[in-house]
Amino acid sequence: MLMAKIKWFCTLFIIVFPNVVLAQFNIQLLDQDNNPVSQAVISIPTESKSNSASQIAVMDQVNRAFVPHILVIHQGQHVSFPNSDDIRHHVYSFSEPKPFEIKLYKGTPTQPKTFDKPGIVILGCNIHDHMVGYVYVAENEIATITDKNGIAVFDGEAPSTVNIWHSRLSKSENKIISKPLENQTNSGVWQLTAHLQPPLIKKQRKFKARFK
């Protein structure tokens, strides 16, 4: 009797709210040692363009670190780079999708930066070399960052293939790979494995040689 009522309610909900997506699936990313991989971007190509391109995203600087560590945006979206620290930072990128610099500053720059090319943009600070951040510029795709358990949650039906990015997939930090969804656990979670490089030792960046 109870199951019949639940089924009736679900059917009624779909009729009344036909545009609401009820399906959901999880993808867990593991490394070659079977450890969960956090801070990875898993994406699904889509034909529809995002309506968030007009929104201004924020990449802050807090406690001498980029916050968030990885910022996912859509092609054509603007990004503001406030400095919430009480010291100055000098933000820059050498990445092909968006080379730029914001010279020594505190507070919030007046103009956000426009990221009009898809790809991985690696951020640094010319004053604090340990500071590294990433902007993932998506092109017609649904992209989600994995949590501490290596899990990314998506709405809808699971596709046959997904794309994966992680800073340690290659030494260049900008490699994106494709993986089929083939292994599903008893709990319904799709599991993927990626081979990660050892943590990179950041070399001193020669900023002035690039930006003159």
Secondary structure, DSSP 8 states (H G I E B T S, - for coil): -HHHHHHHHHHHHHHH-TT----EEEEEEE-TTS-B--S-EEEEE-SS--TTTTSEEE-EE-SSSEESSEEEEETTEEEE--B-SSS-EEEEE--TT--EEEEEE-B--SS-EEE-S-EEEEEEESS-TT-EEEEEEESSEEEEE--TTSEEEEES---SEEEEE-TTSSTTS--EEEEE--EE-TTS-EEEE-------------HHHH--
